[in-house]
Structures are given as C-alpha cells and as structure tokens.
Amino acid sequence: MEQLDTVVLGREYSFRCSKNEKDNLVEAVNYFNRLSSQIQDSAKNYTNERVAVMVALQIASELMSTKVLGSENSSESGFSMGEISKKIDSIVLKIESILKKQNNPIFFA
C-alpha cells in the first residue's frame, strides 16, 4: 500500500491505496480540484460543502452520460441506468432537504 497526501478544497487528506490505484486517485483528485475551482470562481460565496455537492453532482451527471452507461442494462457497469438514476435522485433529495433546513438552496442550471 502507498500513501497519497493531497489537498482537496483547502483541507489536507491522506489516502492509502495500492500502487496500481495511485495514478487514478491522483487524476481523480486533480479533476475534482479543477471542477471545484471552476465552481468557486463562478460563485465566491459558496461554502466548501456546497462546492463539494455541486462537484459530486457534476461528476454523477458526466458518469450517467457516458457510453458505458448508455444502455438501460449495462452489464459492464454492474448497474442499470435506471438504478443509477434512482440513486442520484435520492441523493439530490437528501441534499435539498439538508439545504432547506439551512435556508441555503442550490440552483442547478
């Protein structure tokens, strides 16, 4: 196992992963940080929590639109498009519920 020390949304994190996974993890962290920077640049007053939620939803949306998940019953992914869509809808509802309690709604374009 290897350790990867990195910064995400201004906080330091240490990850343990296999040597084979390290490059993918570095790429994922860099991608997350690029998306979060774009969101932070467009709305300076967003909290890190809000930025993280928006990045997660952006990545989920990108995943859902990939060709691997393009068919309703993709055996490559292990999940059908319908299952993934239901899970994302459930997550969005939970996020909206939490944000309503905070009087801090998120609007998606």
Disulfide bonds with the S-S distance in Angstrom:
none
